[in-house]
């Protein structure tokens, strides 16, 4: 059976933690930042862990991740 391909978009945007959870960057922080509040930009600085329902969807697209 041939290898399954990993989706390139998922590869760029998501990463797995050591325990197998999916880690994501917070969105809306690439351009037009002058219109956004300091609080919003500060909260969007880090990363967060996806919920279980979304995690199942993402893991389908990264079979060897």
C-alpha positions in Angstrom: 0.0 0.0 0.0 1.4 3.5 -0.9 2.3 6.1 1.7 -0.4 8.6 2.7 0.4 12.2 1.9 0.4 14.9 4.6 -1.6 18.1 3.7 0.9 20.9 3.2 -1.4 23.5 4.8 -1.7 21.4 8.0 2.0 20.8 8.1 2.6 24.6 8.0 0.0 25.6 10.6 -0.1 22.8 13.2 2.4 20.9 15.3 2.1 18.0 17.7 3.2 18.0 21.4 5.0 15.2 23.0 1.8 13.7 24.3 0.1 13.8 20.9 -2.0 16.9 21.3 -2.3 19.5 18.4 -0.7 22.9 19.0 -1.8 26.0 17.0 -0.8 29.6 16.7 -3.5 32.2 17.4 -4.7 33.8 14.2 -5.3 37.4 13.1 -1.8 38.6 13.8 -0.1 39.0 10.4 -1.2 42.4 9.0 -3.5 45.4 9.6 -2.3 45.4 13.3 -2.8 49.2 13.7 -6.6 48.6 13.8 -6.3 45.9 16.5 -6.2 46.6 20.2 -3.1 46.0 22.3 -5.0 43.5 24.4 -5.9 41.4 21.3 -2.3 41.4 20.0 -1.0 40.4 23.4 -3.4 37.5 23.7 -2.6 36.4 20.2 1.1 36.2 20.9 1.4 32.5 22.0 -0.1 29.2 21.1 -3.0 27.0 22.3 -4.1 23.4 22.3 -7.0 22.4 20.0 -10.1 20.9 21.4 -10.8 17.1 20.9 -13.3 17.5 18.1 -11.0 19.7 16.0 -8.0 17.5 16.9 -9.5 14.5 15.2 -10.0 16.4 12.0 -6.4 17.7 11.9 -4.9 14.3 12.7 -6.5 12.8 9.6 -4.5 15.2 7.5 -1.2 14.4 9.2 -1.0 10.6 9.3 2.7 10.4 10.3 2.8 13.5 12.5 
